[in-house]
Every structure is written in structure tokens, then in C-alpha cells.
Amino acid sequence: MSRICMIGTGYVGLVSGACLADFGHEVWCVDINEKRIAELHENIMPIYEPGLEQLVAKNVAGKRLFFTTSLTEAMKATDVIFIAVQTPMADTGEANLEYVLNVAREIGEAMDRYTVVVTKSTVPVGTSRKVKEAILAAQPEPVPFDMASNPEFLREGSSIEDFMRPDRVVIGTESEKAKQIMSDIYRPLYLLETPIVHTDIETSELIKYASNAFLAVKISYINELATLADAVGANIGMVAKAMGLDKRIGSKFLHAGLGYGGSCLPKDTNAIVHIAETAGTDMTIVRAAIGVNAGLPDVAMAKARELTPDLKGRTVALLGLSFKPNTDDIRDAPSRGLVQRLQAAGATLRVHDPVAAANFREVHPELMYCDGPYHACEGADLAILVTEWNEYRQLDLQRLGGLMKGKVFLDCRNVYTSRMMADAGFRYRSFGRPDRA
């Protein structure tokens, strides 16, 4: 059993801490947000993630998972410190390391024995070296420690499964002692024959950005192909299926629609571009992917205007606000760009999301928030499916059409088919598919 301190109870820190506790380790989760820690003591989760509430409750009851606002208290009880605080995107596009370096200085001030300090947050290449320098500068007297890098690869909505059964674990270390300690932490995964990639710290830091940038490029590529498919009358669904059968390409992340959002891909693509600039190189392909993704709300608006040329004074129902299903995360969600464009066109918006409405209300309190998809579509001239939540996949189209003022439907996730919509009397558009029944 390892004794672990997890600094940060956001998405990465809380999920990682709870999963490590479930591995049998003793984990202390630290956060300066007193309200959040108090709520965690009451088993109130700060994020929506399927299964997280139950996992936290189980390990708190098993006395393996603890919460505190005191880093000093947690460090006295632990030997390995994971830094899992946010690294938001700065105006320049680079990762803001303010929180990481502030934590590093606090670690240095409180360190009183050998410790392994692990960067879990997604950070630019060279950050672990900066963290090490900050710790050394803050130590009242020299105390030995080692740095390690252990990037996370969690998908919101399935993060617990991703942690418990990962495709791989990446560990960057600077000493054999740190390598052994980190290997022991992930020993429960050895039974699953999970690949453990041991490397140096700089390579570990780059792997996370390289992976996310590649996924972003793949998503933008299929969305650019969808625009071409629209222009030539081809079916992007069949194109993607045939492409995905090629083992060199694979079928994942080939779903045309409104593109990527959330806390990782937008931030990490911009960050790797900035890393390259700093290193004197350029990420031309990644820049192009960012541009394609940024233009997708405009593509959606063009399709909306095909269906409803004059949006001024029209009522539009938006189904889905989170950037993807099974999360309440609205960071860089495509819905946000769509809302801004629809409002600028003079439309009145009625919206619904199963779990993200409260978060969206904080940035758009002026919208009409509805109790369900049918409520949102009451009196609407146009319905737009934005996020492919399961409850939107089997809508009663006859009922929906009966509630709407105009039977017009824009499917930004290609959930339905032209035949289904035509049979229900809808005018219909999707992304990259012939809109003929």
C-alpha cells in the first residue's frame, strides 16, 4: 500500500484519488476550496461523472480516502504527492502554470522527508523541471525528493473505467527509486496486463499533448470530410465506416458533427502549438485542426438558415448543452458558440440538458431552461440536436412535431435518418449525409 496525497479535487484529482483508493492505497485529497471539501465530506460531488459518488462513498467508508484543506496535514500522512490542479489556457494559448507553481512552493515549504512529487496535471514539456526548481527554492532546508510525470488519459463520462482499465499508463521518472515507487502504485493493473510505459520526464509530458492533438486532428479531419460529402452528395457515415475498418486508421473519433470541446482538446491543441513556437518549430496540422473546429458552429448556422432563412423572432429549441454526453462540462462546448450566433440572429432560445443546465445557466441566465426535450420544443420553429444524450436518441417524433410550431429539425450529431424524419413530416438537415429520404 502506498500513501498518496492528491492536490486538487477537480475532475482529474477526484477521479484519480478515488480510483487509487479503490486500488487499496491510502489517499488524501487536498483542496483550498473549503466549500468543496465540506461537500465531499457529505458525499456531494463537485462534478457529474457516472459512478463517482458511489466510488467515493465506498472508499471513504473503507477508510482509504480522506479529504482536507490542509496540505501540511496531508503531507505528514503521505509519501507520494500528485499535483492535479488546473492548468487553464492563457490568452496567448499556452498553459497557465500559476496554480501548479503555487502548489510547488507550498510543497517545498512543508516537505520534511523524502517524497516523490508527481505532475498529474497536463503540463508543457519542461514543467516538472520548473516545479522542481520552485520546490528547491521554497525549502527552508534541503530535503531530498524526486520528480515524476504521470499524465492522465481520462474521458469525461467514462473516466472511472478509463482509470481502472486503461489502454496504457505513462510514467516519466528521473531515478530508479521513483520508478519503483510509481510502479508499485500501479501494481494492481499488472493483473490486467496493462502496458506500462516507463520513460524520461520530458517524453512523458509530451505524450499527453501528442495524443490529444492527434485525436483533435482526427475529429477535425472527419468534419472537414463531412463538408465535402455535403457538397458532392456522399454519405459521411459510410465513408467513416469504411475508413475505420482499416486497422491503420481505426473507427474511433470518426463521427461527424459539431466537433470537440471540453477541458482537454481545445486547451491542449493550443498549448502544443505554443510549445512548438517556443521550441522554434510549428504544428501546422494542429493549427489547421483548430481552425476547422472553430468554424463548425458557423456550418451549423448555415444549415439552420437553410431550414429557417429568417431566424429573427423565431423560437429555437436546443437539445443538449454539455460538450458531450454523460458529463456536465460546458467548457468550450459547441453549444456556447451556437447560442451566441442564434442570439445574434435574433432567435429566442428554449434549451434542455439532462445534467449541464445548471452550469450553463451561470453563463447564460437569460435563456429559457426546460424540464425535458418535449418541453423545450413546445412552440419551437426549429429544433437543434446539439449533444447526443441517450434520451434524445429515441424521441417520439410524432409527439415532437405536434408540439412544435414548425416541424424543422437540425441534427448536429447525425442521430436520426432522413427517412425517419420524412416519415414524421419534418424538414431535416444533418452533417455530411444526403438529406433525402
C-alpha positions in Angstrom: 0.0 0.0 0.0 1.2 3.5 -0.9 0.2 6.6 1.0 -0.7 9.3 -1.5 -1.5 13.0 -1.4 -3.7 14.2 -4.3 -3.6 18.0 -4.6 -6.8 19.2 -6.4 -10.3 17.7 -6.3 -11.3 18.7 -9.7 -12.1 16.3 -12.5 -8.7 14.7 -12.6 -7.8 14.8 -9.0 -11.0 13.5 -7.6 -11.4 10.7 -10.1 -7.8 9.7 -9.8 -7.8 9.9 -6.0 -10.9 7.8 -5.7 -9.6 5.1 -8.1 -6.2 4.9 -6.4 -8.0 4.4 -3.1 -10.0 1.6 -4.7 -6.7 0.1 -5.6 -6.1 -0.2 -1.9 -3.9 2.8 -1.3 -4.4 5.4 1.4 -5.3 8.7 -0.4 -5.6 12.2 1.0 -7.3 14.6 -1.4 -6.5 18.3 -0.8 -8.2 21.4 -2.0 -8.2 25.0 -0.9 -11.9 25.3 -1.6 -13.4 24.8 1.8 -17.0 24.5 0.5 -15.9 21.8 -1.9 -14.2 19.8 0.8 -17.1 20.2 3.2 -19.5 18.9 0.5 -17.2 16.0 -0.2 -17.4 15.0 3.4 -21.1 14.9 2.9 -20.6 12.8 -0.3 -21.7 15.7 -2.6 -19.7 15.6 -5.8 -18.5 18.8 -7.4 -18.8 17.2 -10.9 -21.1 14.9 -12.7 -19.4 11.6 -13.5 -21.3 8.2 -13.7 -20.3 6.0 -10.7 -18.1 8.6 -8.9 -20.4 9.2 -6.0 -20.6 5.5 -5.2 -16.9 5.0 -5.6 -16.1 7.9 -3.2 -18.6 6.7 -0.6 -17.2 3.1 -0.8 -13.6 4.2 -0.2 -14.4 6.8 2.5 -16.3 4.1 4.4 -13.3 1.8 3.9 -11.0 4.5 5.5 -8.8 4.7 2.4 -10.0 8.1 1.1 -9.8 11.3 3.1 -10.4 15.0 2.3 -8.8 18.0 3.8 -8.0 21.7 3.1 -4.6 21.3 4.8 -1.7 20.4 2.6 0.6 20.1 5.6 -1.7 17.6 7.3 -1.9 15.5 4.1 1.9 15.6 3.6 2.5 14.4 7.1 0.4 11.3 6.3 1.7 10.5 2.8 4.9 9.8 0.8 3.8 10.5 -2.8 2.3 13.8 -3.9 0.3 14.1 -7.1 -0.3 17.6 -8.4 -3.7 17.6 -10.1 -4.6 21.3 -10.2 -6.0 23.1 -13.2 -3.8 24.4 -16.0 -6.2 26.7 -17.9 -5.4 28.2 -21.2 -3.9 31.7 -21.1 -4.8 34.4 -23.6 -1.6 33.5 -25.5 -2.8 29.9 -25.9 -0.1 28.5 -23.6 -1.0 26.6 -20.4 -1.2 28.8 -17.3 1.1 27.2 -14.7 0.2 29.6 -11.9 -1.6 27.1 -9.8 1.0 24.3 -10.4 3.9 26.5 -9.3 2.0 27.9 -6.3 1.4 24.3 -5.1 5.1 23.5 -5.8 6.2 26.3 -3.4 3.8 25.1 -0.7 5.2 21.6 -1.1 8.7 22.9 -0.7 7.8 24.8 2.5 6.1 21.8 4.1 8.4 18.9 2.9 10.3 17.3 5.8 11.3 13.9 4.3 11.9 12.1 1.1 8.9 12.4 -1.2 8.1 11.7 -4.9 6.3 14.7 -6.4 4.2 13.7 -9.5 2.8 16.1 -12.1 -0.7 14.6 -13.0 -2.0 17.8 -14.5 -1.5 18.3 -18.2 1.6 20.5 -18.4 4.0 21.7 -21.1 7.3 19.9 -21.6 9.8 21.2 -19.0 7.1 21.9 -16.3 8.4 19.2 -13.9 11.8 20.8 -14.0 10.2 24.2 -13.1 8.3 22.5 -10.3 11.5 21.0 -9.0 13.2 24.4 -9.0 10.2 26.0 -7.2 10.3 23.3 -4.5 14.0 23.7 -4.0 13.8 27.4 -3.7 11.0 27.2 -1.2 12.6 24.5 1.1 13.6 26.0 4.5 16.4 23.5 4.5 17.4 20.8 1.9 15.2 17.7 1.8 15.7 15.1 -0.9 12.9 14.4 -3.3 12.3 13.0 -6.8 10.1 14.3 -9.6 7.8 12.1 -11.8 5.3 12.7 -14.6 2.2 10.6 -14.9 -0.3 12.2 -17.4 -3.9 11.2 -17.2 -5.9 9.9 -20.2 -9.4 10.1 -18.8 -12.5 10.7 -20.9 -15.3 12.5 -19.2 -18.3 10.3 -18.9 -16.2 7.1 -18.7 -13.3 8.2 -16.6 -13.6 5.5 -13.9 -13.4 2.7 -16.4 -10.6 4.5 -18.2 -8.6 4.6 -14.9 -9.4 1.1 -13.8 -8.8 -0.5 -17.3 -6.5 1.9 -19.2 -5.0 1.4 -22.6 -1.7 2.3 -21.1 -0.1 4.1 -18.1 2.7 6.5 -18.8 5.3 7.1 -16.1 8.3 9.5 -16.5 10.9 9.4 -13.8 14.4 10.7 -13.1 15.6 7.9 -10.7 15.2 4.2 -10.2 13.8 4.8 -6.7 11.0 7.0 -8.1 10.4 4.5 -10.9 9.9 1.6 -8.4 7.6 3.7 -6.2 5.4 4.7 -9.2 5.4 1.1 -10.4 4.1 -0.1 -7.0 1.3 2.4 -7.2 0.0 0.9 -10.4 0.8 -2.8 -9.5 -3.0 -3.7 -9.4 -3.1 -3.1 -13.1 -0.4 -5.7 -13.8 -3.0 -8.4 -13.4 -4.8 -6.9 -16.4 -1.5 -6.8 -18.3 -1.9 -3.1 -18.8 1.1 -1.7 -20.8 3.2 0.5 -18.5 5.3 2.9 -20.5 8.4 4.0 -18.5 10.3 6.9 -19.9 12.0 10.2 -19.0 10.0 13.1 -17.7 10.1 15.3 -20.8 8.9 12.5 -23.1 6.1 11.7 -20.6 5.0 15.3 -20.7 4.9 15.4 -24.5 3.0 12.1 -24.8 -0.2 13.6 -23.4 -0.2 16.6 -25.7 0.8 14.4 -28.7 -2.1 12.0 -28.0 -4.8 14.7 -27.6 -3.6 16.7 -30.6 -3.8 13.6 -32.8 -7.4 13.0 -31.6 -8.3 16.6 -32.4 -6.8 16.3 -35.8 -8.8 13.1 -36.5 -12.0 14.8 -35.4 -11.4 17.9 -37.5 -10.5 15.7 -40.5 -13.8 13.8 -40.4 -15.7 17.1 -40.0 -13.9 18.6 -43.0 -14.7 15.5 -45.0 -18.4 15.9 -43.9 -18.4 19.3 -45.6 -17.0 17.7 -48.7 -19.6 15.0 -48.5 -22.4 17.6 -48.3 -21.0 19.3 -51.4 -20.8 16.1 -53.5 -23.8 14.2 -52.2 -21.9 11.5 -50.4 -22.7 9.9 -47.1 -20.0 10.6 -44.4 -21.3 7.8 -42.2 -20.4 5.2 -44.8 -17.2 7.0 -45.6 -16.2 6.9 -41.9 -17.3 3.2 -41.5 -15.1 2.1 -44.5 -12.2 4.2 -43.2 -12.5 2.8 -39.7 -12.3 -0.8 -41.0 -8.7 -0.1 -42.0 -6.7 -1.1 -38.9 -4.2 1.6 -39.5 -6.9 4.2 -39.0 -9.4 2.7 -36.6 -13.1 3.6 -36.1 -13.0 5.8 -33.1 -13.2 9.6 -33.3 -14.6 9.4 -36.8 -18.1 10.8 -36.0 -19.0 13.9 -37.9 -20.8 16.7 -36.2 -20.1 19.9 -34.1 -16.6 18.9 -33.3 -14.7 18.7 -30.0 -14.9 20.8 -26.8 -14.4 20.2 -23.1 -11.5 20.8 -20.8 -8.8 18.9 -22.8 -8.7 19.0 -26.6 -9.2 22.8 -27.0 -6.7 23.7 -24.4 -4.1 21.0 -25.3 -4.1 21.7 -29.0 -3.4 25.4 -28.4 -0.8 24.5 -25.8 1.2 22.2 -28.1 1.1 24.9 -30.8 2.6 27.3 -28.2 5.2 24.7 -27.1 6.3 24.3 -30.7 6.6 28.0 -31.2 8.7 28.3 -28.1 10.9 25.5 -29.4 11.3 27.2 -32.8 9.1 24.8 -34.7 5.5 24.8 -36.0 2.5 22.4 -35.6 0.9 23.2 -39.0 -1.6 20.3 -39.0 -2.7 21.0 -35.4 -3.3 24.7 -36.3 -5.5 23.6 -39.2 -7.5 21.3 -37.0 -8.1 24.1 -34.5 -9.4 26.3 -37.4 -11.7 23.6 -38.7 -13.2 23.0 -35.2 -13.7 26.7 -34.6 -15.7 27.0 -37.8 -18.2 24.3 -37.1 -20.8 26.5 -35.3 -20.9 28.6 -38.5 -21.5 25.4 -40.5 -24.4 24.6 -38.2 -25.8 28.1 -38.5 -25.6 27.9 -42.3 -27.7 24.7 -42.1 -30.1 26.3 -39.7 -30.6 29.2 -42.2 -31.3 26.7 -45.0 -34.1 25.3 -42.9 -35.3 28.6 -41.4 -33.9 31.5 -43.5 -35.1 34.3 -41.2 -34.3 33.4 -37.6 -35.2 36.8 -36.2 -38.1 36.4 -33.8 -38.1 32.6 -34.3 -38.1 30.2 -31.3 -35.3 27.7 -31.4 -35.1 24.6 -29.2 -31.6 23.4 -28.3 -31.3 19.8 -27.1 -28.1 19.3 -25.2 -25.6 21.8 -23.7 -22.7 19.8 -22.4 -19.8 19.3 -24.9 -20.5 15.5 -24.9 -23.0 13.1 -23.2 -22.5 11.8 -19.6 -20.9 15.0 -18.3 -22.0 18.4 -17.0 -18.9 20.1 -18.5 -19.7 23.0 -20.7 -16.1 24.3 -21.2 -15.7 25.1 -24.9 -18.9 23.3 -25.6 -20.1 23.7 -29.2 -23.5 24.8 -27.7 -21.9 28.0 -26.5 -20.8 29.2 -29.9 -24.2 28.2 -31.3 -26.1 30.1 -28.6 -24.1 33.3 -29.3 -24.8 33.0 -33.1 -28.5 32.3 -32.7 -28.9 35.2 -30.3 -27.1 37.5 -32.7 -29.6 36.4 -35.4 -32.5 37.4 -33.1 -33.8 34.0 -32.2 -35.4 33.1 -28.8 -33.9 30.0 -27.2 -35.5 27.2 -25.2 -32.9 24.8 -24.0 -32.6 21.5 -22.2 -29.8 19.2 -20.9 -30.1 16.3 -18.5 -27.3 17.4 -16.2 -25.5 20.5 -17.6 -28.3 23.1 -17.4 -27.2 24.5 -14.0 -23.7 25.1 -15.3 -25.0 26.7 -18.5 -27.3 28.9 -16.6 -24.3 30.5 -14.9 -23.1 31.9 -18.2 -26.5 32.3 -19.9 -29.1 33.1 -17.3 -31.3 34.8 -19.9 -32.3 31.5 -21.7 -35.5 29.5 -21.1 -34.4 26.3 -19.3 -36.9 23.5 -19.8 -37.8 20.3 -18.0 -37.2 17.9 -20.9 -36.8 17.7 -24.7 -40.5 17.9 -25.4 -41.0 20.9 -23.1 -38.1 22.6 -24.9 -39.7 22.0 -28.3 -43.1 23.4 -27.4 -43.9 26.2 -29.9 -40.4 26.0 -31.5 -39.9 26.9 -35.1 -36.7 24.9 -35.2 -35.2 22.1 -33.0 -31.4 21.6 -33.0 -29.9 18.4 -31.5 -26.5 19.5 -30.1 -25.4 16.8 -27.7 -26.2 13.1 -28.4 -27.6 12.2 -24.9 -29.3 8.8 -24.9 -32.6 10.3 -24.0 -32.5 12.3 -27.3 -31.8 9.2 -29.4 -35.4 7.7 -29.3 -37.6 10.8 -29.4 -41.3 10.3 -30.3 -41.1 12.3 -33.5 -44.9 12.4 -33.9 -45.3 13.9 -30.5 -42.4 16.2 -31.0 -43.8 17.5 -34.3 -47.2 18.0 -32.7 -45.7 20.3 -30.1 -43.6 22.4 -32.5 -44.8 25.4 -34.4 -42.7 24.3 -37.4 -41.6 20.7 -38.0 -38.0 21.6 -38.7 -35.0 19.6 -37.2 -31.3 20.2 -37.4 -29.4 17.1 -36.3 -25.8 18.2 -35.4 -24.8 14.6 -34.3 -26.4 12.5 -37.1 -28.6 10.6 -34.7 -31.6 10.3 -36.9 -32.1 9.5 -40.6 -33.7 11.4 -43.4 -36.3 8.6 -43.8 -37.3 8.7 -40.2 -37.7 12.4 -40.3 -39.6 12.5 -43.6 -42.0 9.8 -42.3 -42.7 12.1 -39.3 -43.2 15.1 -41.6 -40.1 17.0 -40.7 -37.8 19.1 -42.9 -34.4 17.9 -41.8 -30.6 18.5 -42.2 -27.6 16.7 -40.7 -23.8 16.8 -41.2 -22.3 15.2 -44.3 -25.2 13.0 -45.3 -27.6 13.3 -48.3 -30.8 14.7 -46.8 -33.1 12.7 -49.0 -35.5 10.1 -47.7 
